[in-house]
């Protein structure tokens, strides 16, 4: 019985960071980071629309994870 909760936790963690996970970007030519939360403080200074893309798309665009979410 104790293996199921452990397995579930490990499975949930790995799923949450797959390339199909949606992330948020500041839609500007100078935005360099992606964010797991639309409320991340790294997005506060964004003056352009905040868009949602997949993690794989963000990485294709050369984005890296926000330092506040690392």
C-alpha angles and dihedrals in degrees: 000000000000093000095065097064090046092049091047092052093049092047093048092050095050092047093052093064101043120128090254090063112115118238135179129245135185101241097229133111090244099050110115104171140070125214132205091209127050086214095057112137088230088071095051094094094049110120094180128070116291110231133196119227136157119273090245091054091049090052091047087056089054096252121152130201118280113257090234091060100042 
